[in-house]
Amino acid sequence: MINLSDVKSDEFWSNTIGGPTTKEQAIKLLEGKNLDPIEGLWYEEEIGTIVIFEENDVFKMYIVEGPTEFNGTWEATIIKTGSEYDFLSRIWYNQVDGYTYSTQTGVLEIFDDYFLTKYDSLSDGGVNMDSKYTRVWPSEEKLVKDDNQSDREKKFYELNWFNLDDPKNHWVEIENSNSEVNILKTEIYLKGQNEIDKYENLLFGNDALENNLLILDNESYDYSIYVNYINSGYVSIDNWKSISAEKIMQELKATAKKDVTDVKWVFKPEISDKNYISYSYETNWIDRDKTFETKIISLGRQGYNEVLFVFNYDDDSDSKEFREIAIEFAETMSFKEGFRYEDFKPGDKVASKGIEGLLADSFGLESIVKLSNFREFLNLITNYTSITFYPIISIFNFNSK
């Protein structure tokens, strides 16, 4: 975060018209250059078309054409550090006799065809000014690949992926659980916390929650599966009928992260006669993305497997189809004979919490995974990697799954 006490406003924006006022003029500033991903023409509904270009080791944003009185003026300065972007922007306030101005800071998150501005604070009037800018020019293929992205790709392929070189359907044991699950020919996976932490840090910048297994759809990258075995002892389901889905949802919303705007049930918790619990929920994020998560809790004699399915999701997605994929996975997960739920005997260790407590522990926003950054990263790999990696990169087509 930039310290505003060290900022002189006129170093980062200006009220003087000194920039292009047509798209044609703006494009001429950029043509023939190796462009950073943030450079180009962008559109935002309330401001109009803006141009961003590099000058003196920073990126300047100018309003080009739009409904405001500031076409041709320098609006903001963007500072890039590694792969991260901070910005300082002019904020104007309409007065009876003109405008007053201030400077505010924030961060910028860039994707293939849009970027988001996320301000560090509200405006002086208490307004959230976060915005989405959609790319106008150039097309994505004209952009220069970021060296940091190349390094991330290399590290991605250096992870210890299974089922990559000779993909096939097979069974894999979940460590220390006396259970196993079926892996499809179209899936790759990582085993162990160390490798999964490397993956999470590479894509999301933080360690993973505790997991034994991470499975990725290797056809379309539309889902990922996190599997973790908890050696809690036998979990009683005697009070299943007293569980309130509404109460669980209320508790979840009370702990919501600031970048989550809403969570709602898609399928409320259900219990199968094969001793697993399933439920699904939709998460709405501040950048207008949606994700669809399904949790599976597969019960055994000495503990349980907790499985999180994460799908990329929008208004056209078929939540029933997603759920069926998760249930199909749950149906293949099995404990070995002697360690099944029905193998319980008096004297066995019993979990301190029954099924209601288990649901409360498993249902938390800290476990919700946002998939959009993963998809953006994999999309870059498909655009830039060589044919050597073809077995990993397939056509983005979920319908074949």
N, C-alpha and C positions, 0 to 999 in steps of 0.2 A: 504494500500500500504506500502511495506517495504521500509525504508529509506536506500539507498545504501551507504550513507556516514558512516553508522554504521556497514557496512559489511566488514569482512575479507574473501576474496574469498575462501581461502583454507579451511574454515570452512564449506563450502556448496557444494563443488565439488572437484574433483581431476583428474589429468592426469595419475595417477599411476593405473596400472591394479591390481585390488584387489577384483573384483566381479566375478560372474559366467559368463562363456563364452558359455554355452549351456543351452537350455531350461530345460533339465533334472536337471542340477545343480541349476537353479533358482527355480524350483518347490520345490526342497528339502528344500529350505530356508523357505517355506511357509506352507508346508503340516502339518496338525495336529493343526494349529493355528486357533483361531477365527479371521477372517480377516475383516479389515476395507474395505468399498467399494472401496477405491483407491488402495488397495493392490492386486498384481497379476501380470500376464504377459500381456503386451499390444503390439500392433504393429502400427508403423508409417512408411509410405512409404520411406521417405528419411533417417531415422535413423535405421529402422529395429525393432527387438524385444527388448523391455526393461522390466525390472522387478522393481517393487516398493514394499518395505517392511518397517516395522516400526523398528526403532532403536533409543534408547535414547529419546523417546517422540517426534520424528519427523519421517517423511517418506523419505527414500532415493531412488532415481531413478538411476539405473545402465543400461547402454547399454549392451545387452547380445550378440545378433547376428545381424549383418547388414552390409551394404556396406561401412561404415566409417572405419577409422583407430582406433576407440576408443572402440572396444569390450572389456568388462570387466572393464570399467572405471565408476567412480561415476559422473553422469551427472548433477544432481540437487537435491535440498532439498525442501520438501513440508511441510508446517506448517499448521496444522488444528486448527481452532478456531471455536467451535460450529460445524456447518455443512458447514463451508466455508474453502476453501483451498487457501493459498498463496504459491508461489514458488520462489526460486532463482536458476537460471540456468546458466551453463557455455555456453558462446557463443564463437565459434572458427572462426578465420579468416585465410584463406589459404594465405601464403606468399611464396615467391620463395624459401626461406631456411627453411620452416616449417610452424608453426602456431603462431598466437598471440591470446590471450584470454581476455574475459571480462565477467562480471556478469550482468545479467539483471533479472528483477522481473516481476511478473504477477500474475494472478489468474487462478484457474483451476475450470472448471465446469464439474461435473460428472453426467453421465446418466447410464442407465442399462448396456449397452454393449459398451460404448465409453466414453471418456472424451475429453474436449477441453482445450488447453492452450491458454490463452489470455494475451499477453505481454503488459506491461504498456507503452512501447514505441517501435519504430522501431529499427532495428539494426543500427550500426554505418554507414552502407552503405545505409540506408534508406529502408531496406527490412522488410515487414510484416512477422513475424516468427510464427504467430498463427498456430496451428496444431491440427489435430484430431487423437486420439489414439484409436484403436479398441481392445476390450478385446479378449485375447487369452485363458487365464486360470486364475481363475477357472470359472466354469459355475455359473450362477447367484444364483441358489438355494443353493450353498455352502456358500454364504456370510452371515454374521451376520447382523441382522437388527439393524439399527442405532436408538439409544434411542430417538434422536431428531425427527426422522420420526414417532416413536410411539406417541410422544406427539402431532405432527401435525395431525395424524389420529384422535386422541381423540378430538381435537379442531374442526376438520372438522365435526364430527358427532354431536358435541354440537351446531352447528349452527342451526338456527330455520328453518329447511327445511320443506316445504309444499309438499303434495302429496307423502310422503315417506312411511308412515305406512299403508295407505289404498289407494293405487294409483288408479286413475280413470280419465277418460276424464271429464273436467269441465271448466267452464268459471271463470276467475278471473278479477277483476276490477283493472285498473291502477290508482293509487292514484291521486286524484284531477283532473283527466282528463275527467271525464264523458265518459270513453271508457272502453272496456274490450277486452280480448283476450282468445282464447281457449287453454287450457293446455291438452296435451296428457297424456294418462295413463303411457307412458314411460318417462315422464319428471318430474323432481323435480325443486323447485324454492325457491328463497329467496325474501322477500319483504322489502323495505326500505333501505335507504343509510347506516344505521349503520351496518346491517347484511352483506350487500354487501361489505362494507369496511373491515369487519372482514375476509371475504372470500378472498378478494384480498391481504390483508396483509399476510394471512396464506400461500397462494400459491406463491405470487409474491413479497411480501415485500413492498407494497405501497398501499395507499388508492386508491379506485376506482374513476373514473370520476363520475359525478352526474348521478345516475340511480334510478329508482323506482322499477325495477324488474330484477332479474337475473334468467334465465331458463337454466337448464343443461339437455342434453340428458342422461337419466339414463340407457340406454341399452349399448351403446358403448363408451360414452364420446367423440364422434367425433365432437360435436358442442356445443357451448354455445351461449346464446342470451341475450343481454343487452337492456333493454327498459327504455327510459326516456321521460317523458312528459315535453314539454316546453310551458309555458303559454305566448306566444308571441303576441297573437291576430291573426286575419285572415291574412293568407299569400297569396298574389296575385301571380297568375301564368301567368299573361298577357305577360311577356317577355320570356316565356319558349323557344320559337323558336330561340332566340338570344344567348342562352347559348352555350359556346364552351367547349366541353369535353377535347380537347387538352390543352386549357389554364388552366383548373382546374388541370390536371395532371402535368403540368409544375410547377404550384405553390406548389403542394404537394411535388414533388421531391426536390424543393428548401428548404423545411423545414425538410427533411428526417433526422431521428436519425442516429447516427453513426453505430448502429448495423443493419441498413437496407441497403442492397446493391442495390435494385431495386424495383420499383413498376410499374405495368402496368395494363391497363384496361383488364378485361375479358368480361364484359358487360358494355357498356357506359350508362350514365343516361337515363332512360326512364320514361315516365309518364303514369299512368294507368287511364282508364276512371272511376276507383273507387277512384280517388283522392289520390293516393300514388305514390311516386317516388322511383325507385329502381336502384341500380348500384352495380357492383362487380369488385373487383380488386385482383390481386395476389401480395403478398409481399415476396421478397426473403431476407433472413437474413444472417448475416455474418457467421453463423455456418452451412450454406447450407440448413437449413430448409426452407420450404415454408408454408405460410398460405393463405387461401382464405377467403376474407371478403365480405359480402354483406350488404349494408346499405338499409334500408327501411325508408322512411319518409312519415308517414300517416297523412294527413291534416284534421283538424277539424275546427269548426267555431271559436273557441277561441284560438287555438294553434295547436300543432302537436306532434305526438309521433315519436321519433327518435329511430330506432331499429338497433342494430349491431349484425349480425350473424358472428360467427367465426368458421371456419372449419379447421381441420387438412388436409393437402393437399400435394400431391406429383405429379410426372409426370404421374402417372397412375390414378389419381383421375378424376372423371367425374364432371367437373365444372357445366355442365348443370343440372345434378341431384341435386347438392348442391343448385343451384339457385332456382330450382323448389321447394325445401323444404322451402326456405326463402319466396318465393312468396306465397306458400300455407299458411304460417303463416300470411303474410300480408293480405291475403284474409279473414282470420278469425277475424282480428282486426277491431273493429267497434265502432264508436261513437254513443252514445244514441240519440234518436230522439230529435231534438231541438238543438243538439250540433254538427251535421254533417256539413261537409264543405258546402253542398248545402243549409243549413239553414241560411246562412249569410244574414243579413239585413242591409240596410243603417243605419249608426249610431253606428254599432258595432266597437269595437276596431280593428284597422288594424295594422299589424306588421310593424315596421320601415323598415324592409328589405323584398324585394320580394323573389321570388323563387331562383334567381341567388345568392343573398347574403346568403340565407339559405343553399344552396349547398356548398358554399365556407366555411361557418362556420362548417358544418357537416363533411366535407371531410378533415381530418387532421391526420397526423401520430401519434399524441398524443392519438388518439382513437384506434389505431391498437393494438390488443391484441395477444400476442404470446402464443400459446396453448401448446407448447411442454412440458413445466414444469408441467402444469396441468396433462397431460397424463402420464408423468413419475410418478407423485405423486399417481395418481389413480392406476397405474400399480402396485406400491408397496403395496397399500392397498389390491388389489386382491391376491397378493402373500402371505400376512402375516396376514390378519385379520381372525377372527374366523367365523364360520358358522352363528353366531348371526346376522352378517351384510349381509347375502345373499340377502335380498330384494333390497339392494342398488347395489350390485356388480353383474353384469350380464356379459354374454360372449361378448367379443369385436367383434361385428359383425354388421357393418353398413348396410349391405345389407338387414337386416330385417326391417330397417326403411323406 
